[in-house]
Amino acid sequence: TYHLFRDDFYSVDSTAVTGQWGITADGAGTATVVDRSGGWISIATGGTDNDECYLYSLSEAWLLAAGKPVFFEAKIEVTEANTDDANIIVGLIDANGANTLLDNGAGPSASYSGAVWFKVDGGTVWQFESSNAGVQVTTASAGAFVSATAYRLGFTFDPADGTTGSITPYLNGVAGTPHAITLASLTEMNLVLGAKAGGGNVEAPKVDYVQVLAVR
């Protein structure tokens, strides 16, 4: 009935063109497993302003659709190299690639299918956004962001009447304000985890695990 994706990041080959993960990066961006109990991965940007690095699923295996509830969650920790500078994104999004996070703290792409948690350069809060092409709903302050603190970022998708669904964000298990989303024209999505530098320093979010549970 369900399909489950979960990765605890005991190993990763981000240079592979087959398997679970690929990487989109410029500068010296890398994704590497770190020595830490439980399995953690570091997704590091280069050290130039607007350098980016995203780890993404090679398959677009998820769709927000009628009769198909979805649960997403990731545990992430970011120790900012420079105060407030890190841009971060975690969630499900179609057409992952360069500028999944726009330059200079402008947030996610202006048009995509999906739902993401993010933080922008100069920001001290988590934000949450749902999107159907260029129609986007953004919770501009979904909870405080504190450097060097681990957070569980999640959401549920309820297809409701099959025409307009509801996406509810969860920060550390606490529900936020649901977003209504029109289901028509939504497309399949990749899982994406990544960052963009907000200055001349490497920003390297660390992810403990990610999981997506969805009805087939």
PyMOL commands that set and color helices and strands:
alter all, ss='L'
color gray80, all
select strands_A, chain A and resi 2-7+21-25+30-34+40-44+52-57+70-78+87-93+112-119+125-133+135-144+149-158+164-171+174-175+179-182+190-196+206-215
alter strands_A, ss='S'
color yellow, strands_A
deselect
rebuild
show_as cartoon
